[in-house]
Amino acid sequence: MRLWIYAIGHMRGTPEGQLCEEFCDRARKLGRNMGFSTVALEELPVGKQRDAATRMKDEAERLSARLPDGAHIVLLDARGKGMTSEDFAEMLGSLRDVGTKDIAFVIGGPDGLAPLPGKKAGRSLAFGPQTWPHLLARALLTEQVYRALTILAGHPYHRA
């Protein structure tokens, strides 16, 4: 299964960006032998439109165009459902085990995420009821992906 993270905004050169790269690299190495052939993070630029609604629509269109056909889509949204790390690992393992080819996590821009044209999300995920800066949300997601793979592998990283 290929695991994709699509996000609006760039974080090159930031501490959060370094953290994301570290966890993506760890997940890639661990996931190769577990049926996770790809762990990738793709960033798209923030829209330049002045109006927030127009900007969000543009960002959603660009995100939608990048998503692999047939991907299981998970939106990161403060109104989504929270999951324990174990539940998150179970979700990834179950999707892999039923032959899901692609899972795509989608993080909108600073104004949020408009509906993705032509795409239907499989679920919405929240990292608690707080609003997180988008760069931290990416860092949290990449860490949870790595943690999920360690849980599936029986690795001691997760000690809950």
VEXDREN-2710 file (C-alpha; in Angstrom, 1 decimal):
% VEXDREN-2710
k/r/px/py/pz
1/MET/0.0/0.0/0.0
2/ARG/1.2/3.5/-0.8
3/LEU/0.7/6.1/1.9
4/TRP/0.5/9.7/0.8
5/ILE/0.2/12.9/2.8
6/TYR/-0.9/16.0/0.8
7/ALA/-0.8/19.4/2.5
8/ILE/-1.2/23.0/1.5
9/GLY/1.8/25.2/2.4
10/HIS/5.5/24.6/2.4
11/MET/7.7/23.9/5.4
12/ARG/11.1/23.5/4.0
13/GLY/13.8/24.7/6.4
14/THR/11.6/24.7/9.5
15/PRO/12.0/22.6/12.6
16/GLU/8.6/21.0/11.9
17/GLY/9.8/20.1/8.4
18/GLN/12.8/18.4/9.7
19/LEU/10.7/16.4/12.2
20/CYS/8.3/15.4/9.3
21/GLU/11.2/14.2/7.2
22/GLU/12.7/12.2/10.1
23/PHE/9.4/10.4/10.8
24/CYS/8.7/9.8/7.1
25/ASP/12.2/8.4/6.7
26/ARG/11.7/6.1/9.7
27/ALA/8.3/5.0/8.4
28/ARG/9.7/4.3/4.9
29/LYS/12.4/2.1/6.2
30/LEU/10.1/0.2/8.6
31/GLY/7.2/0.0/6.2
32/ARG/9.0/-1.5/3.2
33/ASN/8.8/-5.1/4.6
34/MET/5.3/-4.7/6.0
35/GLY/3.4/-3.9/2.7
36/PHE/3.8/-0.1/2.8
37/SER/5.8/0.5/-0.3
38/THR/5.6/4.3/-0.2
39/VAL/5.4/6.9/2.6
40/ALA/5.5/10.3/0.9
41/LEU/4.6/13.9/1.8
42/GLU/3.7/16.3/-1.0
43/GLU/3.2/20.0/-0.4
44/LEU/1.2/22.4/-2.6
45/PRO/1.5/26.2/-2.4
46/VAL/-1.1/28.2/-0.5
47/GLY/-3.6/29.9/-2.8
48/LYS/-3.0/33.5/-3.7
49/GLN/-6.6/34.6/-4.0
50/ARG/-7.6/37.4/-1.6
51/ASP/-11.0/35.9/-0.7
52/ALA/-10.7/33.0/1.8
53/ALA/-13.6/31.0/0.2
54/THR/-12.1/31.3/-3.2
55/ARG/-8.6/30.4/-1.9
56/MET/-10.0/27.3/-0.2
57/LYS/-11.8/26.2/-3.3
58/ASP/-8.7/26.6/-5.4
59/GLU/-6.6/24.7/-2.9
60/ALA/-9.2/21.9/-2.8
61/GLU/-9.2/21.6/-6.6
62/ARG/-5.4/21.4/-6.7
63/LEU/-5.4/18.8/-3.9
64/SER/-8.1/16.8/-5.5
65/ALA/-6.2/16.7/-8.8
66/ARG/-3.1/15.2/-7.0
67/LEU/-5.0/12.4/-5.2
68/PRO/-4.5/8.9/-6.7
69/ASP/-7.6/7.4/-8.3
70/GLY/-9.4/5.1/-5.9
71/ALA/-7.4/6.2/-2.9
72/HIS/-8.9/5.9/0.5
73/ILE/-9.0/9.6/1.6
74/VAL/-8.6/10.7/5.2
75/LEU/-9.2/14.4/5.8
76/LEU/-7.5/16.0/8.8
77/ASP/-10.2/18.2/10.4
78/ALA/-10.7/19.4/13.9
79/ARG/-14.4/18.2/13.6
80/GLY/-13.2/14.7/12.6
81/LYS/-13.1/11.6/14.8
82/GLY/-10.2/11.2/17.2
83/MET/-8.5/7.8/17.3
84/THR/-6.1/6.2/19.7
85/SER/-2.7/5.2/18.3
86/GLU/-3.7/1.6/18.4
87/ASP/-6.9/2.3/16.4
88/PHE/-5.0/4.3/13.9
89/ALA/-2.5/1.4/13.5
90/GLU/-5.5/-1.0/13.1
91/MET/-7.0/1.2/10.4
92/LEU/-3.8/1.3/8.4
93/GLY/-3.3/-2.5/8.8
94/SER/-6.9/-3.3/7.9
95/LEU/-6.7/-1.1/4.8
96/ARG/-3.5/-2.8/3.8
97/ASP/-4.9/-6.2/4.4
98/VAL/-8.0/-5.7/2.3
99/GLY/-5.7/-4.7/-0.6
100/THR/-6.2/-0.9/-0.6
101/LYS/-3.7/0.4/-3.1
102/ASP/-3.4/4.0/-1.8
103/ILE/-4.4/5.9/1.3
104/ALA/-4.2/9.7/1.1
105/PHE/-4.2/12.0/4.1
106/VAL/-5.2/15.5/3.2
107/ILE/-4.4/18.7/5.2
108/GLY/-5.9/22.0/4.0
109/GLY/-4.4/25.4/4.2
110/PRO/-4.5/28.0/6.9
111/ASP/-8.2/28.8/6.1
112/GLY/-9.3/25.1/6.2
113/LEU/-10.3/22.7/3.5
114/ALA/-13.2/23.1/1.1
115/PRO/-14.9/19.9/-0.3
116/LEU/-12.6/18.0/-2.7
117/PRO/-14.2/18.1/-6.2
118/GLY/-15.0/14.6/-7.4
119/LYS/-13.6/12.9/-4.3
120/LYS/-15.3/11.3/-1.3
121/ALA/-13.4/11.0/1.9
122/GLY/-13.5/7.7/3.7
123/ARG/-13.2/9.5/7.1
124/SER/-12.1/12.6/8.9
125/LEU/-9.5/12.5/11.5
126/ALA/-8.9/14.9/14.4
127/PHE/-5.9/15.2/16.7
128/GLY/-8.2/16.3/19.6
129/PRO/-10.6/19.2/19.8
130/GLN/-7.9/21.8/19.6
131/THR/-6.9/23.7/16.5
132/TRP/-3.3/22.9/15.5
133/PRO/-1.0/24.9/13.3
134/HIS/-0.8/23.2/10.0
135/LEU/2.9/22.5/10.3
136/LEU/2.4/20.9/13.7
137/ALA/-0.5/18.8/12.3
138/ARG/1.8/17.4/9.7
139/ALA/4.4/16.6/12.3
140/LEU/1.8/14.9/14.4
141/LEU/0.5/12.9/11.4
142/THR/3.9/11.7/10.3
143/GLU/4.8/10.7/13.9
144/GLN/1.5/8.8/14.2
145/VAL/2.1/7.0/10.9
146/TYR/5.5/5.9/12.2
147/ARG/4.0/4.9/15.5
148/ALA/1.3/2.9/13.8
149/LEU/3.9/1.0/11.8
150/THR/5.9/0.3/14.9
151/ILE/2.7/-1.0/16.6
152/LEU/2.0/-3.3/13.6
153/ALA/5.6/-4.5/13.6
154/GLY/5.6/-5.2/17.4
155/HIS/8.5/-2.7/17.7
156/PRO/9.0/-1.2/21.2
157/TYR/8.7/2.5/20.2
158/HIS/5.1/2.5/21.3
159/ARG/4.9/1.8/25.0
160/ALA/1.3/2.6/26.0
END
